[in-house]
């Protein structure tokens, strides 16, 4: 007898040798295993490290569609979870599975938690992570909003635009950087002023590889082009790091039509009446022909 049945039989003896183990699978393919036992555990073809990488707190579980939730704490370590990885957002939304294991016979184990990593905070050389159960995905707004602006993300399946095509993205090295969020580039005269505003900056090399920043301002100066991000990129960027700038979209119908020539995929409703139309009334001083409000 093995698996969860073996674990339950072991628990019924009243004298137990049980520990907990956690596995984290990040979106970039990296895998981590931790246990609160005093030595490493091996099962399922993986090794779960006995270090301070992760320790779970009390788990709250309910029936129905309520979200299971718990927290995990640990020390920032080069062998486990690093501050650089947290700053880079590499653990955001990572899949997490928790096990209860009989450490004298790891084949006797049961899954106690499945979900994802939510908000992570750091302080005093340690981190604290919120763990969200699988039903968290049901706790999201559903349906389509009727609004003038486009709800799609530039380049996603709904938008259908290839932002990596010539004229809409460029790869180049960072030539100057300040506050880890204001970058300077020479040249790029082929792109109009503010072309990359509201677009993305993707880091392609260096300590921040894979990190994505949202562009707040894109201005052409007398000596160089200045690209400012909304917030600090996280891991330190240095001169010479390779990045990719992607064109920005302000979600307006005019931008979709004239900048991207993609109006057939526009997901907004640019002609939807505004609040002023809802409160309007007939007036002798206005033309009331019953015709279209769109000119």
N, C-alpha and C positions, 0 to 999 in steps of 0.2 A: 504494500500500500504506500503510495507516494502522492505528491501534490498536496492540494488543500485538505484532502481526506486524511492524509498522514499527519499534517499539522494539527488538525482538529483532534485526532486521536492522541497526539502528544500533549495538547493542552488539557485534555480530560484527565491526564495522570495526576495533575496537581503540582508536579515538580517539573518545571520547564526550563529549557535552554533556548530562549527566543530572543532575537534581535530584529532590528529593522534595516532595510536596505532601500536605496533610492537610485533610480537611473534617470539620467537627463539626456535627451536626444535633441540637440540644437538644429535649427533650420539649415545651418551650413554643413550638416553632416557630422559634426563633432559629437562624441559620446562620452559621458562621465558616469561612473558608478561609485556610490558611497555607502558606508554602513556605520552604525553606531556601536558595532562590536569592536573588541580590542585587537582583533587581527583581521586581515583581509579575508573576504568570502569569495568563492568562485561557484557560479552556477549559471546554467543557460549559455555556456560558452563565453561568459564575461567575468571580469574580476572587479569586485566592489571594494574600494580602498577604505581602510580604517584610519581615516585622518579627520581633520576638522573641516573638511570640505562642505559637509551638510549634516545638520541635525534637525530632526522634525520636532514640532511642538504638537499640542493636542489636536486631534483631528475631529472635526464636527461633520457628521453625516446624517442625512435625513431621508425619509421616503418621499415619493412624489417627485416634482420637478425642481425642488429647492436645490440651490447650488452647494455642493460639498466644498468646504474650504478649510484651510489650515495655513500654517506658516512654517518656514524653515529658516534656520540661522546657521551661520558658519563663518569661519575666518577666511580672509582673503589670502590666498596662497598660490604660489607659482605652480604647485602640484595639482591644484584643483581649480576653484573659481578665482579669477584674477580681477583686480579693479579695472584693468584696461579693457577686459572683455565686457564687463558690466557697463562701463562708459560707452563702449562701442555699440551697445544694445544687442550683443550676440546671444544673450540669454533671454531676450524678450520673446514671449510666446513659445518657448521651448517645451516640448512634450516631456511629461514627467510621470513616472510610475513608481509607486511605493509598494514594498513587499514586507510581509512579516515572515521571518525565516527561522527555522530550527537550525542553529549554527552547528550542532553536532551532526546533522544530516540535512544539508541545504536543499535536497530534493523535496523535503517537506516544507512547503512554503505556500503562501496565498497572497494575492494582490489585495491591498487595502486602499489604494488610491490611484486614480488615473486622472490626469488633467494637464494643465499648462502652468507655466510660471507667469505671474502677473507683475505687479509693481515691485521693484527692488529698491531698497534704501541701503545706504552705506554710512558707517560711522565707526570711528576708533578701530580701524583695521578689520572690521567685520561687516557682514551684510545680513540683511533680513529680507526674505522673499515671500511674497504672497503666492499661495498655490491655489489655483482655481479648478474646480471639478469640471467634468465634461458637459454638464448641463449649463455651464456659463455661456456656451454658444447660443442657447435658446434665450438668453437674457439680453438680446440685441434687437434694436428696431428692425422691423421687416417691412417690405413693401416699397413702393416708389413715391417720392415726393414730387408734387407738381410745383415747379419753380422756374423762374426765368433762366437761372444759371444752370450749367451742365453738371450733373452729379458724378459723371465718370471721371476716372483718373487718366490723365494723358498717357496713352500707350497701353492701357489695359484692354481686355477682350471687348468691352462695350464700346470703347473709343475706337479701337482698331487702327490707330495711327502708329507707324513705325518711327519712334523718336530717334532711333540710331541712324537713320538715313542721312546722307550728305546734306549739309545745310542746317541740320537741327541738333547736332551734337558735335563735340570736338574733344579730343584727348590731348592733354598737354601737361607740362610740369609746372608745379607751383614756383613762382619766381619771388614772391614776397608774401609774408603772412604776419598778421597782428591779432592778438587776443584769441588765436586759434579759431577764428571765424571770419576774418576779413582778409581776402586773398587778392594779390595783384598779379596781373598778366600783361605782358607787352603784346602789341599786335592785336589780332582778332578784329581787324577793321572790316572784315567781310560780314560781320554780324552787327545788326543795328543796335543802337543804344537801348538798353532794357530788354534785349532779346531773350536773355536767360532768366529774367525776373520771374519768380514763382515757379521756376523749374527746379531741377535736382543737381546736386554735385555728388558724384560717386567717387570714392577714393579707390584707386586701383593698385597702389603699392605703398609700402611703408607700414608703420605700426597700426595705422587706422584702415588697413585694407578691408574693403567691403562696407564701410560705414557710409551712410547716405545723409546728406544735409540738404535742407530746403533753402533755396536762394531768396533772400529778402530784397536785396537791391543789386542792380547790375548797371554800372555807370561807366561811360567812356570818359576818361580824364585826359589832361594834356599830355601826360607821359605814359600812362598805363591804364588798363581797364581794371576797375575795382569791383569785386564780387563779394557781397556781404551775406553771410548766412544768418538765419533767425536765431540760432543758438550755437554755443561752443560745440565743436565737432566731437569732443570726447577725447580719444587718444590723440596725442600730439602730432600735428602735421609739421613737416619741416620742408624747407626749400629743396626742390628736386623731386618730391613725391609726385607721382603721376595721378591725375584726376580726370574725370570726364564731366563736362558741363552739358546739360540737356536743356533744350528750349523750354520756356515756361508758358503756361496757359492760364488766363484769368477767368476761364469758364464762360465767357460771353459768346453769343452767337456770331458777332462780327469777327472776333478773333479766330473762331473755328473756321469761318468761311474764307477770310482773306490771308491769315497767317499760315494755316495748316491745310486749306482747301479740303476740309473734311466735314462739311456741313451736313452731308447725308447721314453721318453717324452722330450728329449733335443730339444729346439726350435731354436737353432742357426744353422749355416752352417760352421762347422769347416774346411771344405775342399774348401771353396770359395777362388779363387785366390786373391793374394794381389796386391798392386800397382807395386811391382817389376816385377810381371808376365806381367802386362799390358805394361810395357816399355822394356821388354826383346827382344832380337833379336838373330838370328842364329850366332853361333861362331864356328870356326874350332877347337878351344881348348876345346869345351864342347861336351858332348854326346847328340846328337839330334836324338832320336829314334822315337819320336812321341808317346811315351808311357805315362803312367799316371804320373802326377806331384806328386801324393801322394805315399809315400813309407811306 
